[in-house]
């Protein structure tokens, strides 16, 4: 994200994790979110989603001019991809290639373009701290399409591995999650891990973009690149959060645009 010194020159991508319904089970507010975001991370069928949901979600994104990314996770429908699985680096690479390929097929079938890759849940968190996992994801992405952008936690192994593989990267911050002092996300089993208040989430988003830092749960902050801000699609009231964040960023003079 280029910064030339004035708030008015700042720009950021707003992304959401979407397409996470499955069969008869409906999750998230995808239709309401799409007009409010600039990038969509579409579940690829392993942690959530199915072929019909994937295609429908891709089409909604295209209809709203939203950039499309693959959102691969561990093969864990029952746990929604939020449980760490002991896969080898080769297995991680293969499941990521498989999922990117599945979504790429859907995107092409709908006449769209796949723009980025953002791991989901436990895979995302593991890649942030494990160079081995991060490198496997980078290899998988580069093997499918070296022009894809890898989205990862700012200042993490995910970003380092993707850059080392010659891939473009986008450093991500979360408006609806709290952070530890070390820059890692507070575990979801803590009651303060997820932010539900739209005004609080909006204020955090503006702070992140204008200060290039993330607020931490100890009352401090940590310097951080912020190329894209995530709103979790499965968070109750996700559309209200996205609307508040978008309005607050606009009021602060921040331009919202897709990655790339």
Residue pairs with C-beta under 8 A, 6 or more apart in sequence:
1 10
1 11
1 12
1 225
1 226
1 227
2 9
2 11
3 9
3 10
3 212
6 253
7 210
7 252
7 253
7 254
8 253
10 209
10 210
10 253
10 254
10 255
11 254
11 255
11 256
11 257
12 209
12 226
12 227
12 228
12 229
12 249
12 254
12 255
12 256
12 257
13 38
13 39
13 67
13 170
13 227
13 228
13 229
13 256
13 257
13 258
13 259
14 36
14 37
14 38
14 39
14 228
14 229
14 231
14 242
14 245
14 246
14 249
14 256
15 37
15 38
15 39
15 40
15 41
15 69
15 118
15 151
15 172
15 228
15 229
15 230
15 231
16 33
16 37
16 39
16 40
16 41
16 230
16 231
16 232
16 233
16 238
16 242
17 28
17 41
17 43
17 71
17 118
17 120
17 230
17 232
17 233
17 234
18 28
18 30
18 33
18 34
18 40
18 41
18 42
18 43
18 57
18 61
18 233
19 28
19 30
19 40
19 42
19 43
19 48
19 49
19 53
19 54
19 56
19 57
19 58
19 71
20 27
20 28
20 43
20 47
20 48
20 49
20 53
20 80
20 233
20 234
21 27
21 28
21 30
21 48
21 49
21 50
21 53
22 48
22 49
22 50
22 53
22 77
23 50
27 48
27 233
27 234
28 233
28 234
28 238
29 233
29 238
29 239
30 57
30 60
30 233
31 60
32 238
32 239
33 40
33 231
33 233
33 238
33 239
33 242
34 40
34 60
34 61
34 63
34 64
34 66
35 64
36 239
36 242
36 243
36 246
37 66
37 231
37 242
38 66
38 67
38 256
38 257
38 258
39 66
39 67
39 68
39 69
39 115
39 116
39 228
39 258
39 259
40 57
40 61
40 66
40 67
40 68
40 69
41 69
41 70
41 71
41 116
41 118
41 120
41 151
41 230
42 49
42 54
42 57
42 58
42 61
42 68
42 69
42 70
42 71
42 103
43 49
43 53
43 54
43 57
43 71
43 73
43 120
44 54
44 70
44 71
44 72
44 73
44 99
44 100
44 102
44 103
45 51
45 54
45 99
45 102
46 72
46 73
46 74
46 75
46 76
46 77
46 81
46 95
46 99
47 73
47 74
47 75
47 76
47 77
47 79
47 80
47 81
47 82
47 120
47 121
48 73
48 77
48 80
48 81
49 57
51 102
51 106
54 102
54 103
54 106
55 106
55 109
55 110
58 68
58 103
58 106
58 107
58 110
58 112
59 110
61 67
61 68
61 112
62 68
62 110
62 111
62 112
66 258
67 115
67 116
67 258
67 259
67 260
68 103
68 107
68 112
68 113
68 114
68 115
69 114
69 115
69 116
69 117
69 118
69 149
69 151
70 99
70 100
70 103
70 104
70 114
70 116
70 117
70 118
70 148
71 118
71 119
71 120
72 95
72 96
72 99
72 100
72 117
72 119
72 120
72 123
73 81
73 99
73 119
73 120
73 121
73 122
73 123
73 124
74 81
74 83
74 84
74 85
74 87
74 95
74 120
74 121
74 122
74 123
75 85
75 95
76 82
76 83
76 85
76 122
80 121
80 234
81 120
81 121
81 122
81 123
82 121
82 122
82 188
83 122
84 122
84 125
84 126
85 122
87 95
89 132
89 133
89 135
89 136
90 136
92 123
92 133
92 136
92 137
92 140
93 136
93 137
93 139
93 140
93 143
94 140
96 117
96 119
96 136
96 137
96 140
96 141
97 140
97 143
97 144
100 114
100 117
100 140
100 141
100 144
100 145
100 148
101 144
103 114
104 114
104 144
104 145
107 113
107 114
108 114
114 145
114 148
115 148
115 149
115 258
115 259
115 260
116 148
116 149
116 150
116 151
116 170
116 259
116 260
117 137
117 141
117 148
117 149
117 150
117 151
118 124
118 150
118 151
118 152
118 172
119 127
119 137
119 152
119 158
123 133
123 137
124 152
124 153
124 158
125 153
125 184
125 185
126 133
127 133
127 134
127 137
127 152
127 156
127 157
127 158
127 161
128 134
128 152
128 153
128 156
128 157
128 158
128 184
129 156
129 157
129 184
130 157
131 157
131 160
131 161
133 157
134 152
134 156
134 157
134 158
134 160
134 161
134 162
135 161
135 164
135 165
137 150
137 158
137 161
137 162
138 150
138 161
138 162
138 164
138 165
138 167
139 165
141 148
141 150
141 162
141 165
141 167
142 148
142 165
142 166
142 167
146 166
146 167
147 168
148 167
148 168
149 167
149 168
149 169
149 170
149 259
149 260
150 158
150 159
150 162
150 167
150 168
150 169
150 170
151 169
151 170
151 172
151 228
151 259
152 158
152 159
152 162
152 169
152 170
152 171
152 172
153 159
153 171
153 172
153 183
153 184
153 185
154 171
154 172
154 173
154 183
154 214
154 224
154 225
154 226
155 171
155 183
155 224
155 225
156 183
159 169
159 171
162 168
162 169
163 169
168 260
169 227
170 227
170 228
170 259
171 224
171 225
171 226
171 227
171 228
172 226
172 227
172 228
172 229
172 230
173 208
173 214
173 224
173 226
173 228
173 229
173 230
174 185
174 229
174 230
174 232
175 195
175 201
175 202
175 204
175 205
175 208
175 229
175 230
175 231
175 241
175 245
176 194
176 195
176 196
176 201
176 230
176 231
176 232
176 235
176 238
176 241
177 185
177 186
177 193
177 194
177 195
177 232
178 185
178 186
178 192
178 193
178 194
178 195
178 216
178 217
179 185
179 186
179 214
179 215
179 216
179 217
179 222
180 186
180 216
180 217
181 216
181 217
181 218
181 220
181 222
182 222
183 214
183 216
183 222
183 224
185 193
186 192
186 193
186 217
187 193
188 194
192 217
194 232
194 235
195 201
195 204
196 235
196 236
196 237
196 241
198 237
198 240
198 241
198 243
198 244
198 245
199 244
201 231
201 241
201 244
201 245
202 241
202 244
202 245
202 247
202 248
202 249
203 248
204 215
205 229
205 245
205 248
205 249
206 248
206 249
206 252
206 254
207 213
207 215
207 221
208 214
208 215
208 224
208 226
208 229
209 226
209 229
209 249
209 252
209 254
210 252
210 254
211 221
212 223
212 224
212 225
212 226
213 221
213 222
213 223
213 224
214 221
214 222
214 224
214 226
215 221
216 222
227 259
228 259
229 245
231 238
231 241
231 242
231 245
232 238
235 241
246 256
249 256
250 256
